[in-house]
């Protein structure tokens, strides 16, 4: 790679301020498509650019707004954009109300579809609620393809299990319909997953070195927020919970040294030439928060290179300091 191009691939963080749950996808047209939660939790924005750093200056386009009442009227959270079989899809979570019941919001997962070449144009059609095996708090849907099968991974409250959410997997019949029974692949069990709340959420998938890795986020959304990792062999039965192993320690955490707090809810993308994996995530640059951290808007979108260990597992490193 030319040294000048290496210079262009450097990131100065934060890249986009006040964009939590950031999702970046590099398409075959060379553009990075980006979406995230906005602080008002009232709409879904998309933007695109030919470089990750340039997303900051890209004009956001509002492609969907919440309803005045009903199913999709409150707390629009964590949209993701995916390209499946020639069409664009946005997965997102929405609630009927901002009120909680026994400490839980009432989110469900929904899907939008767009058959335009450029998803910032054309019409986004509501495909409805993405229904799972039971009706309960659910959010953070993501999808990936493996051996010709598309899988959905998401976070959901099992009424029979203590806590906010566990991680589940199921095959997809189409981008908005799961097939058969969902399988739990992780629940909050370690100390670092149960600070403030028992939470596993925000899954993202990366395939490499004969393995499938699922990163996820755990604990409350303050400085305790941290990322964990699930691993399965690429030739295993992904619907068998025993195929998945969980790292007993978090893989990406708050760094007092670099001034980054609560890193999490990540996505994975690649460098412009495809040679490097890039970690996209949010974090705050201060520790103390007044009030509910959920409504503190300063979770900023950040990017850094994802390293790889000799054993073929990802090396997340530490969240880099602002300005680096």
C-alpha positions as CSV (number, residue, x, y, z in Angstrom):
1,X,0.0,0.0,0.0
2,X,1.2,3.5,-0.8
3,X,2.3,5.4,2.3
4,X,0.0,8.3,1.2
5,X,-2.9,5.8,1.3
6,X,-2.0,4.6,4.7
7,X,-2.2,8.3,5.8
8,X,-5.7,8.5,4.4
9,X,-6.7,5.4,6.4
10,X,-5.9,7.0,9.7
11,X,-8.8,7.9,12.0
12,X,-9.3,10.9,14.2
13,X,-11.8,10.1,16.9
14,X,-14.5,10.8,17.6
15,X,-15.7,10.7,14.0
16,X,-19.4,11.5,14.5
17,X,-20.5,13.0,17.8
18,X,-23.7,11.9,19.5
19,X,-24.3,8.8,17.5
20,X,-24.6,5.7,19.7
21,X,-24.9,2.1,18.4
22,X,-23.0,2.9,15.2
23,X,-23.4,0.7,12.2
24,X,-21.1,1.0,9.2
25,X,-21.3,-1.2,6.1
26,X,-19.0,-1.0,3.1
27,X,-20.9,-1.8,-0.1
28,X,-19.7,-3.1,-3.4
29,X,-20.1,0.4,-4.8
30,X,-17.2,1.6,-2.6
31,X,-19.4,3.6,-0.3
32,X,-19.6,3.2,3.5
33,X,-23.2,3.4,4.6
34,X,-23.8,4.5,8.1
35,X,-26.6,4.6,10.6
36,X,-26.9,4.9,14.4
37,X,-29.2,5.9,17.2
38,X,-29.9,9.7,17.2
39,X,-30.2,11.4,20.6
40,X,-33.8,12.2,20.1
41,X,-34.6,8.5,19.4
42,X,-37.3,9.7,16.9
43,X,-36.0,8.8,13.4
44,X,-33.6,6.7,11.3
45,X,-30.9,8.5,9.4
46,X,-28.6,7.2,6.7
47,X,-25.4,8.8,5.3
48,X,-22.7,7.6,3.0
49,X,-19.1,8.5,2.1
50,X,-16.1,6.9,0.3
51,X,-14.1,6.9,3.5
52,X,-15.0,6.3,7.2
53,X,-13.5,9.6,8.3
54,X,-15.6,11.4,5.7
55,X,-18.9,10.1,7.2
56,X,-18.7,13.0,9.6
57,X,-19.2,15.6,6.9
58,X,-21.7,13.5,4.9
59,X,-25.2,14.9,4.8
60,X,-27.6,12.7,6.8
61,X,-30.8,11.7,5.1
62,X,-33.9,10.9,7.3
63,X,-35.4,7.8,5.8
64,X,-38.0,7.0,8.4
65,X,-39.7,8.7,11.3
66,X,-41.5,7.4,14.3
67,X,-45.3,7.3,14.5
68,X,-47.3,9.6,16.7
69,X,-48.7,6.6,18.7
70,X,-48.7,2.8,18.6
71,X,-46.1,0.2,18.0
72,X,-43.4,2.3,16.5
73,X,-43.9,5.6,18.4
74,X,-41.1,5.8,21.0
75,X,-37.4,5.1,21.5
76,X,-36.2,4.3,18.0
77,X,-33.0,2.4,18.8
78,X,-30.0,1.0,17.1
79,X,-30.8,0.8,13.4
80,X,-28.6,-1.4,11.1
81,X,-28.5,-1.4,7.3
82,X,-27.9,-4.7,5.5
83,X,-27.8,-5.6,1.8
84,X,-29.5,-9.0,1.1
85,X,-30.2,-10.5,-2.3
86,X,-30.2,-7.2,-4.2
87,X,-32.3,-5.2,-1.7
88,X,-31.5,-3.0,1.3
89,X,-32.9,-3.7,4.7
90,X,-32.9,-1.7,8.0
91,X,-33.4,-3.5,11.2
92,X,-34.4,-1.4,14.2
93,X,-36.1,-1.5,17.6
94,X,-39.1,0.6,18.6
95,X,-41.4,0.9,21.5
96,X,-45.0,2.0,22.2
97,X,-44.0,4.2,25.1
98,X,-40.9,5.6,26.9
99,X,-42.3,4.1,30.2
100,X,-40.8,1.0,31.6
101,X,-42.5,-2.0,33.2
102,X,-40.5,-3.7,36.0
103,X,-37.5,-1.9,34.7
104,X,-37.9,-3.0,31.1
105,X,-38.8,-1.1,28.0
106,X,-41.3,-2.6,25.6
107,X,-39.3,-2.7,22.4
108,X,-39.9,-5.0,19.5
109,X,-37.9,-5.4,16.3
110,X,-39.0,-4.1,12.9
111,X,-37.7,-4.2,9.3
112,X,-37.7,-1.8,6.4
113,X,-36.9,-2.6,2.8
114,X,-35.7,-0.6,-0.1
115,X,-35.0,-1.9,-3.7
116,X,-33.2,1.3,-4.9
117,X,-29.5,1.1,-5.9
118,X,-28.8,3.9,-3.5
119,X,-30.6,3.4,-0.1
120,X,-30.5,7.2,0.6
121,X,-33.0,7.4,-2.3
122,X,-36.2,5.6,-3.2
123,X,-38.9,4.3,-0.9
124,X,-38.4,2.5,2.4
125,X,-41.3,0.0,2.8
126,X,-42.3,-1.3,6.3
127,X,-42.1,-5.1,6.4
128,X,-43.6,-5.2,9.9
129,X,-42.5,-6.6,13.2
130,X,-39.8,-9.2,13.2
131,X,-41.6,-11.8,15.3
132,X,-39.7,-14.3,17.5
133,X,-40.9,-17.3,19.4
134,X,-42.5,-15.2,22.2
135,X,-43.7,-11.6,22.7
136,X,-41.2,-9.8,25.0
137,X,-38.6,-7.0,25.1
138,X,-36.4,-7.5,22.0
139,X,-33.9,-5.4,20.1
140,X,-30.6,-5.2,18.3
141,X,-31.3,-7.5,15.4
142,X,-28.4,-8.3,13.1
143,X,-28.0,-10.8,10.3
144,X,-25.3,-12.7,8.6
145,X,-24.9,-15.3,5.9
146,X,-23.0,-18.6,6.2
147,X,-23.0,-21.5,3.9
148,X,-26.0,-20.2,2.0
149,X,-28.1,-19.7,5.1
150,X,-29.0,-16.3,6.5
151,X,-29.1,-16.1,10.3
152,X,-30.6,-13.5,12.6
153,X,-28.9,-12.8,16.0
154,X,-30.7,-10.5,18.5
155,X,-31.2,-9.7,22.2
156,X,-34.4,-10.6,23.9
157,X,-36.0,-11.0,27.4
158,X,-36.9,-14.6,28.3
159,X,-39.7,-14.3,30.8
160,X,-38.3,-17.3,32.6
161,X,-34.7,-15.9,33.0
162,X,-33.7,-13.2,35.3
163,X,-32.3,-10.0,33.6
164,X,-32.9,-7.7,30.7
165,X,-31.8,-9.7,27.6
166,X,-30.0,-12.7,26.3
167,X,-28.6,-13.4,22.8
168,X,-30.5,-15.7,20.4
169,X,-29.9,-17.1,16.9
170,X,-32.4,-18.4,14.3
171,X,-32.3,-19.0,10.6
172,X,-34.2,-16.6,8.4
173,X,-36.9,-17.6,5.8
174,X,-36.6,-14.1,4.5
175,X,-35.1,-10.9,5.9
176,X,-38.1,-10.2,8.2
177,X,-39.1,-13.8,9.1
178,X,-37.3,-16.3,11.3
179,X,-37.7,-20.0,10.7
180,X,-38.3,-22.5,13.5
181,X,-37.1,-22.3,17.1
182,X,-34.8,-19.6,18.4
183,X,-31.7,-20.8,20.3
184,X,-30.1,-19.0,23.2
185,X,-26.3,-18.7,22.7
186,X,-25.4,-16.3,25.6
187,X,-26.9,-15.0,28.8
188,X,-25.4,-12.6,31.3
189,X,-23.5,-14.7,33.8
190,X,-20.1,-13.2,34.6
191,X,-19.6,-10.3,37.0
192,X,-18.7,-7.9,34.1
193,X,-22.0,-8.7,32.3
194,X,-24.3,-7.9,35.2
195,X,-23.2,-4.5,36.5
196,X,-26.3,-2.3,36.9
197,X,-28.3,-4.6,34.7
198,X,-28.1,-8.2,33.5
199,X,-27.6,-7.4,29.8
200,X,-26.3,-9.1,26.6
201,X,-27.1,-7.0,23.6
202,X,-25.7,-5.2,20.5
203,X,-24.4,-8.3,18.6
204,X,-22.2,-8.0,15.6
205,X,-20.7,-10.8,13.5
206,X,-17.3,-11.2,11.8
207,X,-16.2,-14.3,10.0
208,X,-12.5,-15.0,9.7
209,X,-9.9,-17.8,10.1
210,X,-12.4,-20.6,9.9
211,X,-14.4,-19.2,12.8
212,X,-17.5,-17.1,13.3
213,X,-17.2,-14.4,16.0
214,X,-20.0,-12.6,17.6
215,X,-19.2,-9.5,19.7
216,X,-21.8,-8.1,22.0
217,X,-22.2,-5.6,24.8
218,X,-23.0,-6.1,28.5
219,X,-24.0,-4.3,31.7
220,X,-25.3,-0.8,32.2
221,X,-24.7,1.9,29.5
222,X,-22.3,4.0,31.7
223,X,-18.6,3.4,32.1
224,X,-19.3,-0.3,33.0
225,X,-20.5,-1.0,29.5
226,X,-18.1,-3.5,27.9
227,X,-17.9,-6.0,25.0
228,X,-17.7,-9.7,25.1
229,X,-17.1,-12.3,22.4
230,X,-18.7,-15.6,21.3
231,X,-16.8,-18.0,19.0
232,X,-18.0,-20.9,16.9
233,X,-16.2,-23.0,14.3
234,X,-17.3,-22.2,10.8
235,X,-18.1,-25.9,10.2
236,X,-20.1,-26.4,13.4
237,X,-23.9,-26.4,13.8
238,X,-24.5,-22.7,14.6
239,X,-28.0,-23.6,16.0
240,X,-26.4,-25.8,18.6
241,X,-25.6,-23.7,21.8
242,X,-22.7,-26.0,22.5
243,X,-21.0,-24.8,19.3
244,X,-20.5,-21.4,20.9
245,X,-17.9,-20.6,23.5
246,X,-17.8,-17.3,25.4
247,X,-14.8,-15.4,26.5
248,X,-14.9,-15.3,30.3
249,X,-13.4,-11.8,30.3
250,X,-14.5,-8.8,28.4
251,X,-12.6,-8.1,25.1
252,X,-13.0,-4.3,25.0
253,X,-13.5,-2.1,28.0
254,X,-13.3,1.4,29.5
255,X,-9.7,2.8,29.4
256,X,-8.9,5.4,32.0
257,X,-5.5,5.8,30.4
258,X,-7.0,6.9,27.0
259,X,-10.1,8.7,28.5
260,X,-12.6,6.4,26.9
261,X,-15.6,5.2,28.9
262,X,-18.2,2.5,28.2
263,X,-17.1,1.4,24.7
264,X,-19.6,-0.9,23.0
265,X,-22.4,-1.7,20.6
266,X,-20.0,-2.1,17.8
267,X,-20.1,-3.1,14.1
268,X,-17.3,-4.4,11.9
269,X,-16.3,-3.1,8.5
270,X,-13.2,-3.1,6.3
271,X,-10.6,-0.6,5.1
272,X,-11.1,0.9,1.7
273,X,-8.7,-1.6,0.0
274,X,-10.3,-4.4,2.0
275,X,-7.0,-5.4,3.6
276,X,-7.8,-4.5,7.2
277,X,-10.8,-5.1,9.5
278,X,-12.1,-1.9,11.2
279,X,-13.9,-1.8,14.5
280,X,-16.7,0.8,14.7
281,X,-18.1,1.5,18.2
282,X,-19.3,4.2,20.5
283,X,-17.8,5.5,23.8
284,X,-17.9,8.6,26.0
285,X,-14.9,10.7,26.9
286,X,-15.9,11.2,30.5
287,X,-16.8,8.9,33.4
288,X,-19.3,10.7,35.6
289,X,-22.9,11.1,34.2
290,X,-25.7,13.0,35.7
291,X,-29.0,11.1,35.7
292,X,-29.8,8.0,33.6
293,X,-26.8,7.3,31.3
294,X,-29.3,6.2,28.6
295,X,-30.3,9.8,28.1
296,X,-26.8,11.3,28.2
297,X,-26.3,12.0,24.4
298,X,-22.5,12.0,24.3
299,X,-21.8,8.5,23.1
300,X,-19.8,9.3,20.0
301,X,-19.0,7.1,17.0
302,X,-15.4,6.0,16.8
303,X,-13.2,3.8,14.6
304,X,-10.0,1.9,14.9
305,X,-8.2,-1.1,13.4
306,X,-9.1,-4.5,14.6
307,X,-6.0,-6.7,15.2
308,X,-5.7,-10.4,15.0
309,X,-3.9,-12.8,17.4
310,X,-1.7,-15.6,16.2
311,X,-4.4,-18.1,17.2
312,X,-6.8,-16.5,14.7
313,X,-8.9,-14.6,17.3
314,X,-9.6,-10.9,17.1
315,X,-7.5,-8.5,19.2
316,X,-9.7,-5.5,20.1
317,X,-6.9,-3.7,21.9
318,X,-8.0,-0.6,23.9
319,X,-10.2,2.3,22.7
320,X,-7.9,4.9,21.4
321,X,-7.8,8.4,22.8
322,X,-9.6,11.3,21.2
323,X,-7.6,12.9,18.4
324,X,-5.9,9.5,17.5
